[in-house]
Structure formats: structure tokens, C-alpha cells
């Protein structure tokens, strides 16, 4: 029995059971022989009929893996005649039976131009926290690269003596970090999680003298890994395969430095209205911080203008060609006329940046033009400046129209970042995901706002929540990750789950299971059906919470998975914490069917 002390008496609860749920037990019996054992032939039939293993080679390989797992864990019937119900259950709940194939590698064609891929993109990659007063460090850059991020952003500013370069969020109270530390971090960790190219976007506020210094540092640090182009204009981007192991610099050509204060400021346009999300509200950006940010900006405006005038006089001496030759992907200066900005040059490709608010307005008036532009060129979307707490916007608003670089504040954990993390679990987690073919169709432009017909239906059946890894099976999984009284001081937790789809508007919805009271291993047996018009852009969202009648419900785990890579059948689904890191023990057992 599980005991909880309440004042002067104790409450006793039935201990968590390691037995499979009734639904799993019934399924096992329907395939097992009269001796209650699942033999090899019955296992193959189960794998074919329930797990969707169709190819003979895949079927045999999976059957062998299941039996090897059971033998290693001593879960075979004596004499090795087949799986017991316990062995069957433990295999279903193991990482070997994950919803995304555990040995999944890169599955997309990686030989197409860069514009054909969504690219895992960070924003202000050097910040450790909020956008106004946090520290700058190389540590967040290392973490991002380890997580598979392929686009790193650095803001380059002169130091107080105007003789060296610092990385910081300009005109804020953020403390700077040395540029060489950031470059060394990129060099050491660029390809630890993916062999595909890292794009280094530079937001520079430098004179030609300092640009020359940066050019020397970049060349000396990256050496042969730096991708250089012979011509200033490309008619088509190279492919991720062509650029394997390369670091690419992307910024505005130096000659345009004087024509705009900042490409970020230039790209921001419009009111900072919060987008709606079916996943619920994030913690709002602190109004006091926003007010302070405005005050800082106003105080710094005069000083900033003086600095710009001083730097302009110095810049008249000429453009530093060494720095200019580093730029493999040029950032196009906006004309502030969307018709002009989105014109496609048949002889040249480039990258354009838009703030989230300006971009969101553009999708309403120029949706088709954005899709056409991104078929050949790169488009980067970045968070609006009022996201002081490093919150994020819904990345799907970028992906729906083909924007490749949907930049996220990796410091700002929350539902919007979970969606980004979910998207880039696809394609082996390499940081590049091939865009759906319909976004590259020049003859028929995709309209994500239209009334789209249903292509398929995803049926999700939740058997039960299992809290175990391969070695620590069920029972007390949450107690390995949480203290016994973490959720409730006086009883076991009351778990419920939220499951839904994030995608185009026609597909976006969420459902909620009932609450299972006083149980560390709740059994829901709740079936959900999701009609999908665009499964190629659909992300399965799962959250578990502990119901609390007196205060905010406690968080119990979450994950986000690309629907197009889900394996059909009964699968084990690991949950993550708020920061997107895998939790040690907690899993869901779910069944996926496509009709």
C-alpha cells in the first residue's frame, strides 16, 4: 500500500500495478496460443496487422529484435517458446518500440537547393535569458548546436574603445561576450549533432576597420570549413549535401551598412499583437520590462545617433573587401514595399528577413507571393522586439507559407518552442526538413487559409501512461523524476492528458481525456480521431497535467512529434520537460492508426 500522512492520520492507497491494462491484455490473448504465449509466428502476425510492418525484410528484422529483447530481459517462456504477456508489455513500452523509429536517420532527399528545406533557426543565439538584461555567453550557442540548431545569430558591436568587437544585444543592459569565444564554440560544436551546414547570420554594426578584424578572426577560426563563393550572385543555392561540414556566413553586404541602422529594426513593422494559439496562452511578456526597454531605447537614441554619425565618417574610407568576400548568402535590403520585396530575381537568389508582425501582415495580403519567393529564395522570420522575456510566436505561421528560417528564442521555453522542437525531430534530427512538395509547386499555389479537403484521419488511442524506461519498468516512474509529494502532499496524483494537432488552421484542434484520480499509472483507454487536410505539416502535441482543484494544474510532461513520421501501431512515447529535454522515466503508450 502507498501511505500519505494527513494531520494525525494516514491515508492508504492501492500500490501502482505493473500489470498491463485490460486493453493490452485482451490484445495479447487474441494473438497468443492456448498456452498463453506469443510465439514467433503469432508475433509476426501482430507486427503485420497491428504495427503496420509490411515488408518481409522489415518484418523479420523487427520480429528478431523483439525476441532478442525478450531473451536479454529474461521475458521468454521457459524453453524459449515465446513471449509472456509481461514480456510483450515491456517490449511495447520500451524505447525499441518508439513512435519515431529509434534508428531513424536522414530520410529526405538532401541534394536539393537550401530553399527546399525548413532549417532549424535560432534568434539571438548568445543570450542566456531575457532580451533586455541577461548575460551573453557562448554556452547557449553550444547548447543550440548540440540540439541540432543549424542557424546561429550573432550581433556584432564595437566595444567602448571602438577598437574591438563584442557580441551583445545592442542598446540593452545585456553583458557582452567576446566574439572569439563564440566563434570557437561554433567551430568545436558545429557538427556534433548533424553533418549538415551551419549558417552564421551576422547582425553587424561595425566600421570597415572592425569588419576587417572580424573577417580575419572568422577565416583563422574556421579555416577550410568556411564556405566561400567565387561570385557575388548565385542563380540557385547549393544543397545541404553539397555543403556538408561547412559553415556559411550570411549578412548584409558592407556597402549597405550605411543605408540602414539595423536589418532587425528595418524588418520590424506593425503593432506587436499576440497571435492566438489553440494550445493556450504563454506567460505574457512582463509589462514593466517592456516599459524599461522603451525607456532605455529613448535614453540611448541620442547616443546611438552620435555613434552612427561617427561610424559613418569612418566608413566613408571604403568597404572592406575581405569581409565582403566572406558573405556566401547575402541579406537583401528591404524596400518597404512588399510587392517589390517579394519579387523573384531569375538570375540571383538571396535571403530576406522579416519581423513576425510584418510577416504576419504580409501573409494576409501577399500569401501566394511569399510561397513563390521561398521556392527560390530564403526567408527568415524573427520574434518581435517586445518579446522581452524571450517568448516565441507560433512557428507554423512561417512554415505554412514556406519560410525556411523561422527563428526561435531557444532561451524561452514554452508551447511555441515545443512546436519548433517537434518539427525538427523529423528527418533524423539533422536540422533540415524537406518542405512538402505542394509548397514547391509553381503551377498551383498552396493556400493554407482555404477550405482544404481531408486527406487522412489519424486515430489516436491512449492505452495507459507508463512510467518506465527499458530497465525500470512502470510502477514508480514518476517517483524517479519527482518526489512522492511533488503533485499532491496527501494522495497520489490525478493525471489527465491533452492531445491534439498543430498545423494548418483546418487541422488545428485539441482534446482532453478524463482525470484519473489517485493513480501513479493512469489508464485512460481514450480514443481520439483527427481529420487531417495537410498531414505533411501536422504536429502531434501531447501534454500531461495533474489536476488541482485549488491552484494551477501541475505540469507532468509534454512532447511534440511530426505526424508524417509516426509509426503506426501501439508505440512508446517518451515525454519531455518544459525545457524540451527528455524526462528520465516517463512514457505514454499510444496507438496510431491512419485511415
Secondary structure, DSSP 8 states (H G I E B T S, - for coil): -EEEEETTEEEEE-----S--HHHHHHHHHHS-TTS-B-HHHHHHHHHHTS---SHHHHHHHHHHHHHHHHHTT-B-TTS--B-HHHHHHHHTSGGGBSS-TT----S---SBGGGEEE-BBSSTTBSS-TTT-BB-SHHHHHHHHTT--EEEEEEEE-TTSSSEEES-TTSS-B-EEHHHHHHHHHHHTTSS-SS-EEEEEEEE--HHHHHHHHHHHHHHHGGGB---SSS--SS--BTTTTTT-EEEEE--GGGGGG-S-HHHHH--S-------TT-------HHHHHHHHHHHHHHHHHHHHHHHHHHHHHTT---HHHHHHEEEEB----S-HHHHT---TT---EEEEEHHHHHHHHHHHHHHHHHHHTTSEEEEE--TT-TT-----THHHHTTT-SEE-B-TTS-SHHHHHHHHHTTSGGG-SEEE--GGGG-SSS---TTS-----EEEEEEEEEEE---SSS-SSSHHHHHS-TTSS-SSS---EEEEEEEESSTTT-EEEE---B-S-SS----EEEEEEES-GGG-EEEEEEEE--SSS--EEEEEEEEEGGG--SEEEEEEEE-TTS-EEEEEEEEEEEEE-
